[in-house]
Amino acid sequence: MGDVRLDPTWLEPLRGEFDSEYMAALRAFLVAEKQAGKRIFPPSADWFRALDLTPLPAVRVVILGQDPYHGEGQAHGLCFSVQPGVKPPPSLLNIYKELRTDCGIEPATHGHLEHWAKQGVLLLNSVLTVASGQAASHRDRGWERFTDAVIRLVAAKPDPVVFMLWGSYAQKKAAFVKNDGTHLALKAPHPSPLSAYNGWFGSRHFSQANAFLTSHGEAAIDWALPPG
C-alpha cells in the first residue's frame, strides 16, 4: 500500500496503523488475491480516495458504508457513489428520493458523489476493497480496524461533525460517537430497498445536518449534485 497516495493530514496520524502487523497481514492477503487472478475493486489508486478528497481538517459530515460495489466499473473509493456513466444503484436512488422530500432537490441523473466529498462529506466504507462479483469477500481481513481508527480521529476533532449512521452496521461501528453538543449522530435504517420503508424515508438527515452545521457557524452542505 506504500504506492497509494494519501493526504498528509490523514497519513501522519494513521502512520501507526500502516506500520502495524494487521496492516501487513492485510497487504499480504491483497497480494495473494491478485496473484490468484482475482480482480479487486476499486483499483488500488482509489482505495483511499475518500480520505484523499476529504482531508481530516475539512471533515464536516461522515457517511458510513460497508463494502465497495463489486460490479465492473462501479466502485471508486467513495461509499454509495459510482463512477460517471454507471447507473445509480438502488440504495443511492433511495438517497435521492429522500433528498427530494427533505430538501426539494431533484434526483441526479448520475451516481457520482465527489461533489459532496469535496465539501467535507467523508464517504467512508468500512471495508475498502472487494473481489469482483463477491460481496463482502474482504471483510474481517483488517480494513475494519483501519477505518475504526479513521472514525476515531474524526470523533476527536474539536469542530462540529455530523455522523449519518444508516443501518445497524454503521450504528455499531460508530457506537462511541455521542451527541455531546460538539458532534451530532443521526441514526436511521439503511436506504437499501430492503429497509428504506422502515424509517429511512422521512428521516430528514440532510436538512438536520445542515441545520446543525449552520447553528455552529459552519457552511451548509450543497447536496444538489452538478450535472453528470
N, C-alpha and C positions, 0 to 999 in steps of 0.2 A: 504493500500500500504506500510505500515511500514515494512512488512516482505520481501519486494523486495530489493535485493542488488542493490546498485547504487554506481558507482565510486565516491570517495570523492571529486574529482575536480569538479564534477557536483553537488553533494549533498549540499555542503556548499553554493554556490551562488544561488541555487534553493530552499533553505530551506523555504524561504518566500512563494514560490508557494505551497509547500507541506502543509504548515500551513494555507493556505487561505481557505475562505469559498467556493469558486468554486471547489477546490480540494476535500473538504469534501462532497460536493454535488455529485461530480463525483464518489467518493468512495461509497457513498450510492447507486447510480444508479447501479454500477457494482455488488454490493452485492445483490441488488434486482433482477438483471438479473440472477445471479446464483441461487438464491432462487426460481426463476420462472422456473428453469430447463433448462435454455438456456446455451449452450456451448459457451465459449468465446475463441477467438483466438487472438494472440498466448497464450500459457499457461502463467500464471501470472509471473512465473520466467523469462520470456522473454520480458515482457512489456518494460523494459528499456535496452534491450540488445544492442541497437545501442550506447547508452551512455556508457555502461559498456565496450564495446570493443574499443571505441574510446574516451579516456579521453579528456577533454577540451584542455589541452595544446598541445595535439597531432593532433588536427583537422587541416587538410590542404585543404580538399575538402568537400563540402556539396552537397549531392544529396537528393532532397526532393520528397517524395511520398505522397500519400493521405491516404488511408486506408490499413490495413493489408489484405492479401489474406484471403478469407472467406471459402476456401475449406479445407477439412480434411488434416491435416499434412503439410500444406504449410507454413504458417506464422511462423517466429521465431524471430521477432523483428527488422529485417533489411528490409528497403524498397527495392522492386523489387527482393529480394532474397527468395529462398525457401530452405527447408531442404534437406539434402542429400538424394538421391533416388527419389526425386519428379521431375517430368518433368518440364523443364523451361517454364513458361507461355509466351504467345505471345509477350508482351512488352519486356520481357527480351531477347527473341530471336532477336528482332529488335535492342536492345542494342548491342548484339553480332555481328550482321551484320554491324553495324556502326563501331564497334571496328575493324573489319577486314578491312573495307575500309579505315579507318582513320589511323590505326596503324599497319596493317598487322597481327593482332592477330587472329588466327583461333578460331572459336566459341568453347566454352567449352561444354562438354557433360553433364554438370550438371548446376544447378542454384544457387549454394551455394556461396555467395559473402563475406564470412568472411575474405578472403584474402585481399580484399580491405579495409574493416573496420579496420583491424589490422595495416594498413599502414597510417591511418589518414583520411580515407574517411568516413565521418559521413553519414550513410544511414538512414535518419530520415523520418518516416511517420508523417504527420500532426496529425493524429488520431492513437492512439497506440493500440486500441482494436477494435474488431468487433464480432458480433454474428454469429455463424455458419450458413453459407448459406444466410446471409442477408447483402449484400454490403451496406456500409455507415450507418449501423444501430447505430453506436455510435458517429456519428457526432453531433456537437453542444451541447455536454454534458460537455465540459470543456477541453478536450485534446488540442484543438487548442490554447487556452490561454497558456497552459503549453509549447507547442512546439514553440510558438512565443517567449517565454522567452528564450528558448534554442537558437534559431536563433539569438536573440539579444546579447546573451553572446558571441557567435562566432563572430558576426559582430564587437564586441568591442575589439577583440583580436588585439594586435599591429603587429603581424606577418601575412604574406600573407595567404589568404584563397581564394579558388576558389569556387564560388557558381554556381552549374549547375542547372538551373531553367527550367524544362521541362514541358511545357504546361501552360495555363493561371492560373490554380490553384496555382502552385508553384510560378509563377511570381508575383501574387498578394500577396501571403503570405510573400514573402521576398522583397517586393517592396522598402523597406527602405535600402536595401543593394546597395551601389553605387560602380561604377567603379572609385574609388578615388585614384588609384595608390597603395594603400595597399592591397585591395581586388579586385577580378575580378568576375563580374557577367555575366555568359554566359546564353543566352536565346535561346530556340528552342521549336518547338512543342513537345508534348508528344510522346514517342515512341510507343504508342499503335497502332494497325493496323488501327484504325480509322483516325489517323493523321500523321503517320510516313512519308507518301509520300508527305506531305505538307511542308517539310522543315527539318524534323528530320534527314533523311538520307542526308549526306553531311554537317552536322553541324560541325563536326570535334571537338567536345568539348574535347575529351580525349587528343588529341595532343596539343590543345590550353592550357589545364590545365597544362600539363607537361612543356610546354614552359614557361608559366608564373611562375611556381614554381622554375624551374631551373634558370630563369633570376633573381630571388630574393635569390639565394643561397640555395634553398631547394632541396631535392632529388625528382626525378620524381616518380610518382606512377607506380608500376608494375601492369598494367591492365591485364596481362595474368594470368588466374586462374590455379592453380595446378590441376592435375587430380582428379576427384571426387572419 
